[in-house]
C-alpha cells in the first residue's frame, strides 16, 4: 500500500531518483530551460522551488544547504547570482511547465520546464509597437466592393494571358 507517499517516485529507487533530480536541476540552472517528460518536470519543480527560495537570501548557511542538494559549485554560483537577482521579488512559482506533446518513440507526454523570468517572449510587459491595434470589422458593402474588385483584376489577368 502507498499510504503517506505524496511525491512521485518515478519508478526509481531513492539514490537513482536523487541523482536524477540533482542532475536535472543543475541542467535547468545552467540552461534556464530543459525538455523532459511531464512527470519528471513536475518532480523537478517540487525539488527546485525550495532551493530557489533559499537562493533569495544569500547567506553562507543557505549556500551550504543548496550545495548539499546540488554538489556543483558553478550551479550554486549561478543560482545565487543572476537567477536570485532576477526572481528576488517574486513570492513563489519560479518555474513554468509547458506541455510539449507526446514523444514519437514511446508516446510519453513531454514538457518544457523553464525559469519564469528568463523567457523574454512571455515577460514582455511593454510592447515595442506602442498601443495595440485592433482589426476593424468591414461593412457588407465594403466587403462586396472588395470582392468585386478582386474578380475584375482576376478577369483582367486571365485576358492578358490569352
SETI-359697 format. One record per residue: x, y, z of N, C-alpha, C in turn. Coordinates in nm, 3 decimals, decimal comma. Each point is the difference from the previous one (the first is absolute). Example, Ala and Ser with C-alpha at 12.3 -4.5 7.8 and 13.67 -1.06 7.14 Angstrom:
SETI-359697
<pt n_east="1,319" n_north="-0,569" n_up="0,780" ca_east="-0,089" ca_north="0,119" ca_up="0,000" c_east="0,090" c_north="0,120" c_up="0,000"/>
<pt n_east="-0,035" n_north="0,105" n_up="-0,072" ca_east="0,082" ca_north="0,119" ca_up="0,006" c_east="-0,077" c_north="0,109" c_up="0,073"/>
This chain:
SETI-359697
<pt n_east="0,084" n_north="-0,118" n_up="0,000" ca_east="-0,084" ca_north="0,118" ca_up="0,000" c_east="0,088" c_north="0,124" c_up="0,000"/>
<pt n_east="-0,051" n_north="0,108" n_up="-0,058" ca_east="0,082" ca_north="0,121" ca_up="-0,008" c_east="-0,053" c_north="0,109" c_up="0,091"/>
<pt n_east="-0,030" n_north="-0,032" n_up="0,122" ca_east="-0,046" ca_north="0,100" ca_up="0,096" c_east="0,111" c_north="0,099" c_up="0,030"/>
<pt n_east="-0,032" n_north="0,128" n_up="-0,006" ca_east="0,094" ca_north="0,103" ca_up="0,041" c_east="0,113" c_north="0,029" c_up="-0,097"/>
<pt n_east="-0,009" n_north="-0,052" n_up="-0,121" ca_east="0,106" ca_north="0,026" ca_up="-0,099" c_east="-0,054" c_north="0,103" c_up="-0,096"/>
<pt n_east="0,036" n_north="0,125" n_up="0,022" ca_east="-0,065" ca_north="0,110" ca_up="-0,070" c_east="0,068" c_north="0,041" c_up="-0,129"/>
<pt n_east="0,126" n_north="-0,032" n_up="-0,020" ca_east="0,068" ca_north="0,045" ca_up="-0,121" c_east="0,019" c_north="-0,116" c_up="-0,097"/>
<pt n_east="0,025" n_north="0,032" n_up="-0,124" ca_east="0,017" ca_north="-0,100" ca_up="-0,105" c_east="0,137" c_north="-0,065" c_up="0,014"/>
<pt n_east="0,001" n_north="-0,131" n_up="0,008" ca_east="0,126" ca_north="-0,072" ca_up="0,017" c_east="0,069" c_north="-0,028" c_up="-0,134"/>
<pt n_east="-0,066" n_north="0,027" n_up="-0,109" ca_east="0,055" ca_north="-0,010" ca_up="-0,136" c_east="0,055" c_north="-0,139" c_up="-0,032"/>
<pt n_east="-0,051" n_north="-0,104" n_up="0,066" ca_east="0,042" ca_north="-0,139" ca_up="-0,021" c_east="0,150" c_north="-0,017" c_up="0,019"/>
<pt n_east="0,056" n_north="0,071" n_up="0,098" ca_east="0,142" ca_north="-0,009" ca_up="0,029" c_east="0,020" c_north="-0,014" c_up="0,150"/>
<pt n_east="0,113" n_north="-0,058" n_up="0,036" ca_east="0,035" ca_north="-0,007" ca_up="0,140" c_east="0,049" c_north="0,136" c_up="0,046"/>
<pt n_east="0,017" n_north="0,017" n_up="0,130" ca_east="0,029" ca_north="0,132" ca_up="0,057" c_east="0,128" c_north="0,061" c_up="-0,056"/>
<pt n_east="0,107" n_north="-0,076" n_up="-0,007" ca_east="0,127" ca_north="0,054" ca_up="-0,049" c_east="-0,008" c_north="0,043" c_up="-0,145"/>
<pt n_east="-0,065" n_north="-0,081" n_up="-0,081" ca_east="-0,013" ca_north="0,031" ca_up="-0,142" c_east="-0,087" c_north="0,124" c_up="-0,020"/>
<pt n_east="-0,110" n_north="0,008" n_up="0,076" ca_east="-0,089" ca_north="0,116" ca_up="-0,010" c_east="0,070" c_north="0,127" c_up="0,044"/>
<pt n_east="0,076" n_north="-0,008" n_up="0,107" ca_east="0,074" ca_north="0,116" ca_up="0,051" c_east="0,102" c_north="0,049" c_up="-0,102"/>
<pt n_east="0,073" n_north="-0,094" n_up="-0,061" ca_east="0,099" ca_north="0,037" ca_up="-0,102" c_east="-0,067" c_north="0,059" c_up="-0,123"/>
<pt n_east="-0,114" n_north="-0,057" n_up="-0,040" ca_east="-0,073" ca_north="0,051" ca_up="-0,116" c_east="-0,045" c_north="0,144" c_up="0,023"/>
<pt n_east="-0,061" n_north="0,027" n_up="0,115" ca_east="-0,050" ca_north="0,134" ca_up="0,029" c_east="0,115" c_north="0,100" c_up="0,015"/>
<pt n_east="0,110" n_north="-0,044" n_up="0,060" ca_east="0,116" ca_north="0,087" ca_up="0,015" c_east="0,056" c_north="0,040" c_up="-0,137"/>
<pt n_east="0,016" n_north="-0,097" n_up="-0,089" ca_east="0,055" ca_north="0,029" ca_up="-0,133" c_east="-0,095" c_north="0,085" c_up="-0,083"/>
<pt n_east="-0,130" n_north="-0,026" n_up="0,011" ca_east="-0,096" ca_north="0,082" ca_up="-0,074" c_east="-0,003" c_north="0,142" c_up="0,054"/>
<pt n_east="0,013" n_north="0,016" n_up="0,132" ca_east="0,001" ca_north="0,134" ca_up="0,058" c_east="0,124" c_north="0,077" c_up="-0,045"/>
<pt n_east="0,113" n_north="-0,066" n_up="-0,005" ca_east="0,123" ca_north="0,066" ca_up="-0,046" c_east="-0,015" c_north="0,042" c_up="-0,146"/>
<pt n_east="-0,059" n_north="-0,087" n_up="-0,083" ca_east="-0,022" ca_north="0,034" ca_up="-0,141" c_east="-0,096" c_north="0,118" c_up="-0,014"/>
<pt n_east="-0,105" n_north="0,001" n_up="0,081" ca_east="-0,096" ca_north="0,111" ca_up="-0,006" c_east="0,064" c_north="0,131" c_up="0,042"/>
<pt n_east="0,083" n_north="-0,004" n_up="0,103" ca_east="0,068" ca_north="0,122" ca_up="0,046" c_east="0,098" c_north="0,048" c_up="-0,106"/>
<pt n_east="0,068" n_north="-0,093" n_up="-0,065" ca_east="0,100" ca_north="0,037" ca_up="-0,100" c_east="-0,064" c_north="0,053" c_up="-0,128"/>
<pt n_east="-0,105" n_north="-0,068" n_up="-0,049" ca_east="-0,057" ca_north="0,036" ca_up="-0,129" c_east="-0,127" c_north="0,084" c_up="0,009"/>
<pt n_east="-0,057" n_north="0,012" n_up="0,119" ca_east="-0,122" ca_north="0,077" ca_up="0,027" c_east="-0,126" c_north="-0,062" c_up="-0,059"/>
<pt n_east="0,012" n_north="-0,107" n_up="-0,079" ca_east="-0,114" ca_north="-0,065" ca_up="-0,063" c_east="0,043" c_north="-0,138" c_up="-0,046"/>
<pt n_east="-0,078" n_north="-0,104" n_up="0,034" ca_east="0,031" ca_north="-0,135" ca_up="-0,047" c_east="-0,129" c_north="-0,069" c_up="-0,043"/>
<pt n_east="0,014" n_north="-0,101" n_up="-0,086" ca_east="-0,111" ca_north="-0,082" ca_up="-0,043" c_east="0,012" c_north="-0,137" c_up="0,065"/>
<pt n_east="-0,110" n_north="-0,051" n_up="0,051" ca_east="-0,002" ca_north="-0,129" ca_up="0,068" c_east="-0,143" c_north="-0,052" c_up="-0,002"/>
<pt n_east="-0,025" n_north="-0,110" n_up="0,069" ca_east="-0,137" ca_north="-0,050" ca_up="0,009" c_east="-0,077" c_north="0,083" c_up="0,102"/>
<pt n_east="-0,131" n_north="-0,006" n_up="-0,009" ca_east="-0,084" ca_north="0,081" ca_up="0,087" c_east="0,014" c_north="-0,043" c_up="0,147"/>
<pt n_east="0,010" n_north="-0,129" n_up="0,026" ca_east="0,014" ca_north="-0,048" ca_up="0,138" c_east="0,131" c_north="0,046" c_up="0,061"/>
<pt n_east="0,108" n_north="-0,006" n_up="-0,077" ca_east="0,130" ca_north="0,046" ca_up="0,051" c_east="0,001" c_north="0,151" c_up="0,020"/>
<pt n_east="-0,068" n_north="0,073" n_up="-0,088" ca_east="-0,006" ca_north="0,145" ca_up="0,015" c_east="-0,073" c_north="0,038" c_up="0,127"/>
<pt n_east="-0,110" n_north="-0,069" n_up="0,030" ca_east="-0,073" ca_north="0,030" ca_up="0,122" c_east="0,080" c_north="-0,036" c_up="0,124"/>
<pt n_east="0,073" n_north="-0,110" n_up="-0,005" ca_east="0,085" ca_north="-0,038" ca_up="0,113" c_east="0,114" c_north="0,100" c_up="0,017"/>
<pt n_east="0,055" n_north="0,047" n_up="-0,112" ca_east="0,108" ca_north="0,098" ca_up="0,006" c_east="-0,048" c_north="0,133" c_up="0,057"/>
<pt n_east="-0,122" n_north="0,038" n_up="-0,032" ca_east="-0,054" ca_north="0,125" ca_up="0,055" c_east="-0,008" c_north="-0,007" c_up="0,152"/>
<pt n_east="-0,044" n_north="-0,114" n_up="0,053" ca_east="-0,006" ca_north="-0,017" ca_up="0,145" c_east="0,139" c_north="0,001" c_up="0,063"/>
<pt n_east="0,100" n_north="-0,046" n_up="-0,075" ca_east="0,137" ca_north="-0,007" ca_up="0,050" c_east="0,068" c_north="0,137" c_up="-0,001"/>
<pt n_east="-0,024" n_north="0,078" n_up="-0,105" ca_east="0,081" ca_north="0,121" ca_up="-0,019" c_east="-0,062" c_north="0,125" c_up="0,061"/>
<pt n_east="-0,130" n_north="0,005" n_up="0,017" ca_east="-0,063" ca_north="0,121" ca_up="0,056" c_east="0,055" c_north="0,035" c_up="0,138"/>
<pt n_east="0,014" n_north="-0,094" n_up="0,095" ca_east="0,058" ca_north="0,037" ca_up="0,129" c_east="0,145" c_north="0,047" c_up="-0,010"/>
<pt n_east="0,075" n_north="-0,054" n_up="-0,097" ca_east="0,139" ca_north="0,043" ca_up="-0,017" c_east="0,006" c_north="0,145" c_up="-0,049"/>
<pt n_east="-0,091" n_north="0,037" n_up="-0,089" ca_east="-0,004" ca_north="0,138" ca_up="-0,051" c_east="-0,043" c_north="0,094" c_up="0,111"/>
<pt n_east="-0,091" n_north="-0,044" n_up="0,086" ca_east="-0,042" ca_north="0,081" ca_up="0,113" c_east="0,117" c_north="0,025" c_up="0,094"/>
<pt n_east="0,081" n_north="-0,102" n_up="0,022" ca_east="0,120" ca_north="0,017" ca_up="0,084" c_east="0,101" c_north="0,094" c_up="-0,067"/>
<pt n_east="0,005" n_north="-0,001" n_up="-0,133" ca_east="0,096" ca_north="0,084" ca_up="-0,073" c_east="-0,035" c_north="0,148" c_up="0,010"/>
<pt n_east="-0,124" n_north="0,033" n_up="0,032" ca_east="-0,037" ca_north="0,141" ca_up="0,012" c_east="0,070" c_north="0,066" c_up="0,118"/>
<pt n_east="0,031" n_north="-0,077" n_up="0,106" ca_east="0,070" ca_north="0,052" ca_up="0,116" c_east="0,144" c_north="-0,051" c_up="-0,006"/>
<pt n_east="0,091" n_north="0,082" n_up="-0,044" ca_east="0,137" ca_north="-0,042" ca_up="-0,027" c_east="0,081" c_north="-0,002" c_up="0,129"/>
<pt n_east="-0,007" n_north="-0,112" n_up="0,072" ca_east="0,082" ca_north="-0,018" ca_up="0,120" c_east="0,086" c_north="-0,123" c_up="-0,018"/>
<pt n_east="0,102" n_north="-0,011" n_up="0,080" ca_east="0,089" ca_north="-0,114" ca_up="-0,007" c_east="-0,075" c_north="-0,130" c_up="0,030"/>
<pt n_east="-0,088" n_north="0,005" n_up="0,098" ca_east="-0,077" ca_north="-0,119" ca_up="0,034" c_east="-0,087" c_north="-0,046" c_up="-0,116"/>
<pt n_east="-0,070" n_north="0,094" n_up="-0,065" ca_east="-0,085" ca_north="-0,037" ca_up="-0,114" c_east="0,082" c_north="-0,053" c_up="-0,116"/>
<pt n_east="0,117" n_north="0,057" n_up="-0,023" ca_east="0,088" ca_north="-0,052" ca_up="-0,105" c_east="0,042" c_north="-0,143" c_up="0,029"/>
<pt n_east="0,030" n_north="-0,028" n_up="0,125" ca_east="0,042" ca_north="-0,136" ca_up="0,036" c_east="-0,116" c_north="-0,099" c_up="-0,009"/>
<pt n_east="-0,118" n_north="0,044" n_up="0,038" ca_east="-0,117" ca_north="-0,088" ca_up="-0,012" c_east="-0,028" c_north="-0,032" c_up="-0,146"/>
<pt n_east="0,002" n_north="0,100" n_up="-0,086" ca_east="-0,025" ca_north="-0,023" ca_up="-0,143" c_east="0,112" c_north="-0,085" c_up="-0,060"/>
<pt n_east="0,124" n_north="0,023" n_up="0,043" ca_east="0,112" ca_north="-0,081" ca_up="-0,051" c_east="-0,015" c_north="-0,146" c_up="0,042"/>
<pt n_east="-0,057" n_north="-0,025" n_up="0,117" ca_east="-0,020" ca_north="-0,139" ca_up="0,043" c_east="-0,100" c_north="-0,072" c_up="-0,091"/>
<pt n_east="-0,093" n_north="0,073" n_up="-0,061" ca_east="-0,093" ca_north="-0,059" ca_up="-0,095" c_east="0,061" c_north="-0,016" c_up="-0,138"/>
<pt n_east="0,075" n_north="0,101" n_up="-0,047" ca_east="0,045" ca_north="0,002" ca_up="-0,139" c_east="0,140" c_north="-0,057" c_up="-0,021"/>
<pt n_east="0,090" n_north="0,021" n_up="0,096" ca_east="0,139" ca_north="-0,046" ca_up="-0,011" c_east="0,069" c_north="0,054" c_up="-0,126"/>
<pt n_east="-0,027" n_north="0,127" n_up="-0,034" ca_east="0,059" ca_north="0,061" ca_up="-0,118" c_east="0,021" c_north="0,148" c_up="0,029"/>
<pt n_east="0,127" n_north="0,042" n_up="0,008" ca_east="0,031" ca_north="0,138" ca_up="0,037" c_east="-0,050" c_north="0,100" c_up="-0,103"/>
<pt n_east="0,014" n_north="-0,032" n_up="-0,127" ca_east="-0,042" ca_north="0,093" ca_up="-0,105" c_east="-0,151" c_north="0,020" c_up="0,001"/>
<pt n_east="-0,075" n_north="-0,107" n_up="0,023" ca_east="-0,145" ca_north="0,012" ca_up="0,005" c_east="-0,043" c_north="0,084" c_up="0,120"/>
<pt n_east="0,067" n_north="-0,018" n_up="0,114" ca_east="-0,033" ca_north="0,079" ca_up="0,119" c_east="0,033" c_north="0,146" c_up="-0,024"/>
<pt n_east="0,113" n_north="0,026" n_up="-0,066" ca_east="0,041" ca_north="0,137" ca_up="-0,030" c_east="-0,102" c_north="0,067" c_up="-0,093"/>
<pt n_east="-0,045" n_north="-0,071" n_up="-0,101" ca_east="-0,099" ca_north="0,054" ca_up="-0,093" c_east="-0,134" c_north="0,022" c_up="0,068"/>
<pt n_east="-0,040" n_north="-0,096" n_up="0,084" ca_east="-0,128" ca_north="0,009" ca_up="0,069" c_east="-0,003" c_north="0,119" c_up="0,095"/>
<pt n_east="0,106" n_north="0,020" n_up="0,075" ca_east="0,005" ca_north="0,112" ca_up="0,094" c_east="0,036" c_north="0,131" c_up="-0,069"/>
<pt n_east="0,047" n_north="-0,006" n_up="-0,124" ca_east="0,037" ca_north="0,120" ca_up="-0,074" c_east="-0,114" c_north="0,056" c_up="-0,081"/>
<pt n_east="0,001" n_north="-0,029" n_up="-0,130" ca_east="-0,097" ca_north="0,065" ca_up="-0,088" c_east="-0,142" c_north="-0,053" c_up="0,014"/>
<pt n_east="-0,018" n_north="-0,126" n_up="0,039" ca_east="-0,137" ca_north="-0,051" ca_up="0,017" c_east="-0,066" c_north="0,065" c_up="0,120"/>
<pt n_east="0,070" n_north="0,004" n_up="0,113" ca_east="-0,056" ca_north="0,062" ca_up="0,121" c_east="-0,022" c_north="0,150" c_up="-0,021"/>
<pt n_east="0,084" n_north="0,062" n_up="-0,080" ca_east="-0,014" ca_north="0,144" ca_up="-0,029" c_east="-0,128" c_north="0,027" c_up="-0,079"/>
<pt n_east="-0,032" n_north="-0,088" n_up="-0,097" ca_east="-0,118" ca_north="0,023" ca_up="-0,082" c_east="-0,130" c_north="-0,033" c_up="0,071"/>
<pt n_east="0,002" n_north="-0,100" n_up="0,089" ca_east="-0,125" ca_north="-0,043" ca_up="0,062" c_east="-0,009" c_north="0,047" c_up="0,144"/>
<pt n_east="0,075" n_north="0,100" n_up="0,040" ca_east="0,005" ca_north="0,045" ca_up="0,138" c_east="-0,132" c_north="0,047" c_up="0,056"/>
<pt n_east="-0,086" n_north="0,061" n_up="-0,080" ca_east="-0,125" ca_north="0,053" ca_up="0,052" c_east="-0,118" c_north="-0,094" c_up="-0,024"/>
<pt n_east="0,021" n_north="-0,111" n_up="-0,065" ca_east="-0,109" ca_north="-0,095" ca_up="-0,030" c_east="-0,030" c_north="-0,084" c_up="0,124"/>
<pt n_east="-0,127" n_north="-0,014" n_up="0,039" ca_east="-0,033" ca_north="-0,073" ca_up="0,123" c_east="-0,009" c_north="-0,151" c_up="-0,016"/>
<pt n_east="0,032" n_north="-0,053" n_up="-0,112" ca_east="-0,006" ca_north="-0,145" ca_up="-0,023" c_east="-0,032" c_north="-0,025" c_up="-0,145"/>
<pt n_east="-0,008" n_north="-0,126" n_up="-0,039" ca_east="-0,030" ca_north="-0,032" ca_up="-0,139" c_east="0,113" c_north="0,040" c_up="-0,092"/>
<pt n_east="0,119" n_north="-0,049" n_up="0,028" ca_east="0,119" ca_north="0,044" ca_up="-0,074" c_east="0,018" c_north="-0,071" c_up="-0,133"/>
<pt n_east="-0,063" n_north="-0,116" n_up="-0,016" ca_east="0,014" ca_north="-0,075" ca_up="-0,125" c_east="-0,136" c_north="-0,019" c_up="-0,064"/>
<pt n_east="0,000" n_north="-0,016" n_up="-0,130" ca_east="-0,121" ca_north="-0,017" ca_up="-0,080" c_east="0,014" c_north="-0,132" c_up="-0,076"/>
<pt n_east="-0,107" n_north="-0,077" n_up="-0,003" ca_east="-0,002" ca_north="-0,124" ca_up="-0,077" c_east="-0,097" c_north="0,019" c_up="-0,117"/>
<pt n_east="0,050" n_north="-0,023" n_up="-0,120" ca_east="-0,081" ca_north="0,013" ca_up="-0,121" c_east="-0,005" c_north="-0,137" c_up="-0,067"/>
<pt n_east="-0,119" n_north="-0,053" n_up="-0,021" ca_east="-0,012" ca_north="-0,130" ca_up="-0,064" c_east="0,042" c_north="0,010" c_up="-0,145"/>
<pt n_east="0,073" n_north="-0,103" n_up="-0,047" ca_east="0,057" ca_north="0,006" ca_up="-0,134" c_east="-0,044" c_north="-0,117" c_up="-0,087"/>
<pt n_east="-0,108" n_north="-0,065" n_up="0,033" ca_east="-0,048" ca_north="-0,109" ca_up="-0,084" c_east="0,053" c_north="-0,135" c_up="0,045"/>
<pt n_east="-0,007" n_north="-0,096" n_up="-0,090" ca_east="0,039" ca_north="-0,137" ca_up="0,031" c_east="0,125" c_north="-0,038" c_up="-0,076"/>
<pt n_east="0,086" n_north="-0,078" n_up="0,064" ca_east="0,124" ca_north="-0,046" ca_up="-0,062" c_east="-0,033" c_north="-0,106" c_up="-0,104"/>
<pt n_east="0,073" n_north="0,001" n_up="-0,111" ca_east="-0,031" ca_north="-0,089" ca_up="-0,111" c_east="0,025" c_north="-0,146" c_up="0,035"/>
<pt n_east="0,106" n_north="-0,030" n_up="0,068" ca_east="0,039" ca_north="-0,139" ca_up="0,020" c_east="-0,089" c_north="-0,075" c_up="0,097"/>
<pt n_east="-0,030" n_north="0,058" n_up="0,115" ca_east="-0,075" ca_north="-0,072" ca_up="0,103" c_east="-0,129" c_north="0,072" c_up="0,042"/>
<pt n_east="-0,036" n_north="0,106" n_up="-0,067" ca_east="-0,121" ca_north="0,078" ca_up="0,027" c_east="-0,004" c_north="0,056" c_up="0,141"/>
<pt n_east="0,116" n_north="0,025" n_up="0,058" ca_east="0,005" ca_north="0,064" ca_up="0,131" c_east="-0,032" c_north="0,147" c_up="-0,016"/>
<pt n_east="-0,075" n_north="0,055" n_up="0,096" ca_east="-0,036" ca_north="0,141" ca_up="-0,007" c_east="0,120" c_north="0,084" c_up="0,039"/>
<pt n_east="0,045" n_north="0,086" n_up="-0,090" ca_east="0,119" ca_north="0,080" ca_up="0,025" c_east="-0,040" c_north="0,141" c_up="0,041"/>
<pt n_east="0,094" n_north="0,068" n_up="0,064" ca_east="-0,024" ca_north="0,136" ca_up="0,045" c_east="0,130" c_north="0,077" c_up="0,001"/>
<pt n_east="-0,013" n_north="0,132" n_up="-0,007" ca_east="0,115" ca_north="0,087" ca_up="0,013" c_east="-0,013" c_north="0,070" c_up="0,134"/>
<pt n_east="0,106" n_north="-0,003" n_up="0,080" ca_east="0,000" ca_north="0,069" ca_up="0,129" c_east="0,103" c_north="0,110" c_up="-0,010"/>
<pt n_east="-0,037" n_north="0,120" n_up="0,047" ca_east="0,088" ca_north="0,115" ca_up="-0,013" c_east="-0,021" c_north="0,094" c_up="0,117"/>
<pt n_east="0,102" n_north="0,084" n_up="0,025" ca_east="-0,015" ca_north="0,105" ca_up="0,099" c_east="-0,089" c_north="0,109" c_up="-0,058"/>
<pt n_east="-0,092" n_north="0,049" n_up="0,081" ca_east="-0,103" ca_north="0,093" ca_up="-0,048" c_east="0,061" c_north="0,130" c_up="-0,050"/>
<pt n_east="0,091" n_north="0,059" n_up="0,073" ca_east="0,052" ca_north="0,132" ca_up="-0,034" c_east="0,106" c_north="-0,002" c_up="-0,109"/>
<pt n_east="0,034" n_north="-0,116" n_up="-0,052" ca_east="0,103" ca_north="-0,006" ca_up="-0,103" c_east="-0,057" c_north="-0,020" c_up="-0,140"/>
<pt n_east="-0,132" n_north="-0,003" n_up="-0,015" ca_east="-0,061" ca_north="-0,011" ca_up="-0,131" c_east="-0,050" c_north="0,138" c_up="-0,040"/>
<pt n_east="0,067" n_north="0,062" n_up="-0,094" ca_east="-0,032" ca_north="0,137" ca_up="-0,040" c_east="-0,129" c_north="0,006" c_up="-0,081"/>
<pt n_east="-0,042" n_north="-0,112" n_up="-0,063" ca_east="-0,122" ca_north="-0,001" ca_up="-0,079" c_east="-0,121" c_north="0,022" c_up="0,088"/>
<pt n_east="-0,005" n_north="-0,068" n_up="0,114" ca_east="-0,115" ca_north="0,012" ca_up="0,089" c_east="0,008" c_north="0,123" c_up="0,090"/>
<pt n_east="0,118" n_north="0,052" n_up="0,022" ca_east="0,019" ca_north="0,106" ca_up="0,098" c_east="0,000" c_north="0,140" c_up="-0,057"/>
<pt n_east="-0,023" n_north="0,017" n_up="-0,129" ca_east="0,005" ca_north="0,134" ca_up="-0,058" c_east="-0,122" c_north="0,079" c_up="0,046"/>
<pt n_east="0,018" n_north="0,078" n_up="0,106" ca_east="-0,111" ca_north="0,078" ca_up="0,056" c_east="-0,029" c_north="0,123" c_up="-0,086"/>
<pt n_east="0,104" n_north="0,066" n_up="-0,047" ca_east="-0,021" ca_north="0,116" ca_up="-0,086" c_east="0,021" c_north="-0,044" c_up="-0,145"/>
<pt n_east="-0,098" n_north="0,029" n_up="-0,082" ca_east="0,005" ca_north="-0,040" ca_up="-0,140" c_east="0,091" c_north="0,094" c_up="-0,078"/>
<pt n_east="0,068" n_north="-0,054" n_up="-0,099" ca_east="0,092" ca_north="0,080" ca_up="-0,080" c_east="-0,076" c_north="0,095" c_up="-0,091"/>
<pt n_east="-0,118" n_north="-0,040" n_up="-0,048" ca_east="-0,076" ca_north="0,080" ca_up="-0,095" c_east="-0,087" c_north="0,105" c_up="0,064"/>
<pt n_east="0,002" n_north="0,012" n_up="0,129" ca_east="-0,083" ca_north="0,099" ca_up="0,065" c_east="-0,136" c_north="-0,058" c_up="0,035"/>
<pt n_east="-0,106" n_north="0,068" n_up="-0,040" ca_east="-0,135" ca_north="-0,046" ca_up="0,033" c_east="-0,040" c_north="-0,115" c_up="-0,093"/>
<pt n_east="-0,100" n_north="-0,071" n_up="0,043" ca_east="-0,048" ca_north="-0,114" ca_up="-0,075" c_east="-0,096" c_north="0,045" c_up="-0,110"/>
<pt n_east="0,009" n_north="-0,061" n_up="-0,114" ca_east="-0,092" ca_north="0,031" ca_up="-0,109" c_east="-0,105" c_north="-0,109" c_up="-0,008"/>
<pt n_east="-0,118" n_north="0,041" n_up="-0,029" ca_east="-0,108" ca_north="-0,097" ca_up="-0,014" c_east="-0,050" c_north="0,000" c_up="-0,142"/>
<pt n_east="-0,042" n_north="-0,115" n_up="-0,041" ca_east="-0,052" ca_north="-0,014" ca_up="-0,135" c_east="-0,143" c_north="0,052" c_up="-0,005"/>
<pt n_east="-0,027" n_north="0,081" n_up="-0,098" ca_east="-0,135" ca_north="0,056" ca_up="-0,012" c_east="-0,082" c_north="-0,090" c_up="-0,089"/>
<pt n_east="-0,125" n_north="-0,013" n_up="0,036" ca_east="-0,091" ca_north="-0,083" ca_up="-0,078" c_east="-0,046" c_north="0,078" c_up="-0,122"/>
<pt n_east="0,006" n_north="-0,064" n_up="-0,115" ca_east="-0,043" ca_north="0,067" ca_up="-0,121" c_east="-0,151" c_north="-0,010" c_up="-0,015"/>
<pt n_east="-0,058" n_north="0,103" n_up="-0,057" ca_east="-0,143" ca_north="-0,006" ca_up="-0,027" c_east="-0,026" c_north="-0,090" c_up="-0,120"/>
<pt n_east="-0,122" n_north="-0,041" n_up="-0,019" ca_east="-0,031" ca_north="-0,093" ca_up="-0,108" c_east="0,020" c_north="0,065" c_up="-0,138"/>
<pt n_east="-0,024" n_north="0,131" n_up="-0,012" ca_east="0,019" ca_north="0,066" ca_up="-0,130" c_east="0,149" c_north="0,010" c_up="-0,034"/>
<pt n_east="0,084" n_north="0,024" n_up="0,101" ca_east="0,144" ca_north="0,006" ca_up="-0,024" c_east="0,054" c_north="-0,138" c_up="-0,036"/>
<pt n_east="-0,054" n_north="-0,103" n_up="0,063" ca_east="0,043" ca_north="-0,136" ca_up="-0,031" c_east="-0,040" c_north="-0,038" c_up="-0,143"/>
<pt n_east="-0,119" n_north="0,040" n_up="-0,041" ca_east="-0,046" ca_north="-0,029" ca_up="-0,135" c_east="0,084" c_north="0,074" c_up="-0,103"/>
<pt n_east="0,037" n_north="0,124" n_up="0,030" ca_east="0,083" ca_north="0,077" ca_up="-0,093" c_east="0,138" c_north="-0,063" c_up="-0,013"/>
<pt n_east="0,053" n_north="-0,050" n_up="0,109" ca_east="0,132" ca_north="-0,063" ca_up="-0,004" c_east="-0,004" c_north="-0,127" c_up="-0,083"/>
<pt n_east="-0,102" n_north="-0,082" n_up="0,019" ca_east="-0,010" ca_north="-0,124" ca_up="-0,078" c_east="-0,024" c_north="0,029" c_up="-0,147"/>
<pt n_east="-0,075" n_north="0,104" n_up="-0,031" ca_east="-0,023" ca_north="0,037" ca_up="-0,140" c_east="0,130" c_north="0,048" c_up="-0,063"/>
<pt n_east="0,079" n_north="0,077" n_up="0,074" ca_east="0,127" ca_north="0,049" ca_up="-0,053" c_east="0,097" c_north="-0,115" c_up="-0,022"/>
<pt n_east="-0,002" n_north="-0,098" n_up="0,087" ca_east="0,087" ca_north="-0,116" ca_up="-0,015" c_east="-0,041" c_north="-0,082" c_up="-0,121"/>
<pt n_east="-0,130" n_north="-0,010" n_up="-0,026" ca_east="-0,049" ca_north="-0,075" ca_up="-0,114" c_east="0,040" c_north="0,067" c_up="-0,132"/>
<pt n_east="-0,007" n_north="0,134" n_up="-0,006" ca_east="0,036" ca_north="0,071" ca_up="-0,123" c_east="0,150" c_north="-0,011" c_up="-0,028"/>
<pt n_east="0,082" n_north="0,005" n_up="0,106" ca_east="0,145" ca_north="-0,014" ca_up="-0,023" c_east="0,034" c_north="-0,141" c_up="-0,043"/>
<pt n_east="-0,071" n_north="-0,099" n_up="0,051" ca_east="0,024" ca_north="-0,139" ca_up="-0,042" c_east="-0,041" c_north="-0,018" c_up="-0,146"/>
<pt n_east="-0,109" n_north="0,061" n_up="-0,041" ca_east="-0,047" ca_north="-0,010" ca_up="-0,138" c_east="0,098" c_north="0,070" c_up="-0,094"/>
<pt n_east="0,053" n_north="0,115" n_up="0,044" ca_east="0,096" ca_north="0,073" ca_up="-0,083" c_east="0,130" c_north="-0,079" c_up="-0,014"/>
<pt n_east="0,041" n_north="-0,067" n_up="0,106" ca_east="0,123" ca_north="-0,080" ca_up="-0,007" c_east="-0,017" c_north="-0,119" c_up="-0,092"/>
<pt n_east="-0,117" n_north="-0,062" n_up="0,000" ca_east="-0,023" ca_north="-0,115" ca_up="-0,088" c_east="-0,009" c_north="0,042" c_up="-0,147"/>
<pt n_east="-0,053" n_north="0,120" n_up="-0,027" ca_east="-0,010" ca_north="0,048" ca_up="-0,138" c_east="0,137" c_north="0,038" c_up="-0,054"/>
<pt n_east="0,090" n_north="0,045" n_up="0,088" ca_east="0,136" ca_north="0,033" ca_up="-0,046" c_east="0,077" c_north="-0,124" c_up="-0,037"/>
<pt n_east="-0,027" n_north="-0,111" n_up="0,067" ca_east="0,071" ca_north="-0,125" ca_up="-0,028" c_east="-0,038" c_north="-0,055" c_up="-0,134"/>
<pt n_east="-0,124" n_north="0,024" n_up="-0,049" ca_east="-0,048" ca_north="-0,055" ca_up="-0,127" c_east="0,054" c_north="0,076" c_up="-0,114"/>
